[in-house]
């Protein structure tokens, strides 16, 4: 299943696209700015797993089998410690900033240097 956005006139609409045999079926979800549509999009992103272009961050495991909800801390730690800007952009689309900050504050895997950088990046000051 894929999320398809179509701009018609001055509005943007979201559809869920799937294949049924030889046919491609589009299911209408609603306008892009709708909170319920935003929730569905977020759930689909979480369900989709780690993108292939970030697979090198997870060299020690089968990246296709990483469940983004169950392994949230592991994924966040890897991206913050070893990732690049595109990886962090993806991370922010998948997890809330509060979730990322929560992992950042309790993680023993993220180095002090990285932790300080990300605290500045996210504007987090625990003092």
N, C-alpha and C positions, 0 to 999 in steps of 0.2 A: 504494500500500500504506500502510495505517495501523496503528498499534499501538493495541490495545484492551486496557484493564485491566478485569477483572471481579472484584468482591469477592463471594466465596461463603463464607458462614460467617465464620470468623475469618481466612481466607486471601485473598490477592490473586493472581490468575492473569493471565497475559499471552497475548494472541492476536495474530496477524498477520492483518489484514483486507484482503481484496482483492475486486475485482469481476471476475466471469467471466460476460460477457454480461449477462443480467438478474439473475443471482444474486450475492449477497454471500457470500464464503467466508471462514470463520475457521479459521486454522491454529493449533493449540495450541502454545505455546512452552514454558510451564512456570510455576513460581512466580516472583513478582516478585523475591524475595530470592536467586535462583539466580545465580551468577556468569556462567554461560553466557548466561542470559537478559539480564543487564545488558550483556554484550558485544554481543549482537544489537541491543538497543535503542540503544546508542551508535553502532553502525554505521549503523542506519536513520536516526538523527538526522543523522549526517554526510552521508548520501546525500541527505537531503531538501533541502539547500541553505539559503539565507538566507530567513528568514520575510518575508512581505510587509510586516509592520509595521516592519521594519528597513530596508526598501528605500531610504528617504531618506538613509541613511548612505552609500549607494553610487550617488549621483546621476550620477557620471561614467562609469558602466559599466552593462552590462545585468546587473542583480543576479540575474536568473534563471539566468544562465550561470556564476555563480561556483561553482567546485568547492571545497568546504570543505577538502579535504585538500591539493590543489595550491596553493590561494591562502590557506593558513592565516595566513601572516605579514601579508598585505594585510588580511584580515578582522579579525585581532586588532588591528592598528594603527588601523584605522578606528574600531572600537568603543571602544577605550581613549581615543582622541583626541577623538572626536565623539559617542560614545554616551551613553545615559542608563542608569539603574539596571536597567530591564528588559532592555536590550540586553546589559549586563554579566552579568546572570543567565543569559541565553541562551548567552552566550559561555562561561561556566563549565560549562554542561551539554554543550557541544560539545567543548571543549578542556580538557585537564588544566591545573591551576594551574601546573605546572612548564613546560608549553609556553608559557603566557601570560607567565610570568616570563622565560623564555628570549628571547621576542620583545621584551619590554620592555627587557631589558638591551642588546640589539644594535641596536634600531631607531634610525634617524636621522630618522624621520618624527614620532615622538612628542615633543612639546615637553618641556623640562625641568620645567615646572610640572606637566604631566600625569604625567610619569614619577615625580616625587617623590610625588604623590598616590597613584598606583597601587602604588608600593613600600610605602607605609604601609598601604594597603588590604589588600594580600596578605601583609603582615607580612614583607616581604623586605628584608633589610639586607645589602648586599654589602661592608660595611666589615670 
